[in-house]
Amino acid sequence: MLEELLKAFIIGGALCAFGQILIDSTRLTPARILSGYVVAGVILSAVGVYGPLADYAGAGATVPLTGFGHLLAEGVRKSVGEQGFLGVFTGGMTSAAGGITAALVFGLAAAAVFPQFDSSKGHSRVRSGEK
C-alpha cells in the first residue's frame, strides 16, 4: 500500500509541478493550461501512453485533469465500439457523467450549507437578497 501511495504522490506531484512551472514561466493563463491538460490526456490516451500510466500511478494519474481527458477518450473509444459513429458524440459525456454529477451535487450542497463571505464588507452575505 505504501508503494502505491508513493507512486501516486510522485506522478500526481510531477503533473501538478509541471502545471505550476507553466504558470510561473509562461504567459499562458491558468484556464489555457487546464484546457491543455485535458487535451493532453486525450492525446496521450489515444496513442496508448496514458492507460499504462494510470494503471501504474492510480489516483496520481487519474485525479488531475489529464485523467479527465483520459476518461473522455476511453469513453469515446468504448462507445464507438458499441454504437459506431454515434459513440463519438455520446461516449465522452456518458463516461464522465458520474463525476460531473457528483461535482455539481456536492458543490450545490456546500453552497447551501456554508454561507457566502464577502471579504470587502467583512461579514457573511445576508441570504435575503442583499447585494
N, C-alpha and C positions, 0 to 999 in steps of 0.2 A: 504494500500500500504506500509506503514512504517513497518508493521508487516512482510510482505513478504520480504522486503529488509533485515530486521534484521535476519530472518530465513536463507536467502541465505548467508548472511555475516557470520553467526556463523557456519553453516555447511561447507561452502566452506573454511572458515578460519581454521576450525578444520582439514579438509583434507589436506590443504597445510601445516599447522603446524606439522602434523604427518609426512609428507614427509620431512620437514626440520629437524625434530628430527632424522629421519633415516639417513639423510645426515651427521648430526653432530656427531652422536653417534655410527655409524657402519662404516664398511669398504666398504659398498655397493657403487657402482658408481651411479651417477645420472641416467644414462641410465637404469641400472637394476631396480632402484626404479620406474622410469616412466613406464617401462615394467610391473613391478609388479602391479602398479596402474591399468593398462589396464586389466590385468588378474584378479585382484580382482574385478573390475567392472563386468566382465563377470561372475565370480563365484557368486557374490552377486546377480546378476540379475537372474542367473539360479536357485538359491534357493528361489527367491521371496522376497529378502530383499531390493534390490536397487530400484525397481519400486516405492514402497511406500515412500522411502527416497527422490527420485527425485520429486514425487508429492508434498511432504511436503516442500522441500527446494528450488525447482525450479532451477534457474541457479546456485545456490550454490552447487548443486549435479550434474548438467548436464554439466557444463563447465569444471571442472577438468578432468583429464584423466580417472578417474573411470567412468565418464559419457560416455566417448567414448567406453569403454568396455561394458557398459550397452546398448549403441546404437547398437553395433555389435551383442550382444546376442539377443536383441529384433528383429533385422532384420533377424537373422537366424531362430528364433522361428516362425516369421511370414511366411518366405519363405518356411520353412519345411511344415507348414500347407497348403500352397497353391501348392507347387511344389513337395512335397515329399523329397526324399533323395537328389535330385539336389539342393534343397534350402540350404543345409548345406554349399555348395560351393559358392552360389551366394548371399545369404541373407545379410551377413555382409557388403560386399562391396556395394551392392545396397542401403542399408540403410545409409551408410556413404558417398556415392558418392557426395552429395551436399556440405557437409562440407569440404571434401578433395579438391574438385574442387575450392571452394571459397578460401581455403588457398593457393593453387597453383596460382590462378589468381591474388589475392591481393599481394602475395609475389613477383610475377613477375612484377606487376605494381609498387610496392615500389622500386624494384631493378632498374627499368627503370627510375623512377623519381628522386631518390636520388643517388648522386654519391657515389662510394665506397671511404672510407677513409683509408689510410694506415698510422697507427699511428707511425710506425717505421721511416717513411720518413717525417712525419709532414705535409702532404698535401694530397689532393684528388688524386686518381689514374687517370691518363690520359686514356681516353677511346680508344685511337688509337692503343692499343695493348701493351703499355709499361708494363713491368713486374717488 
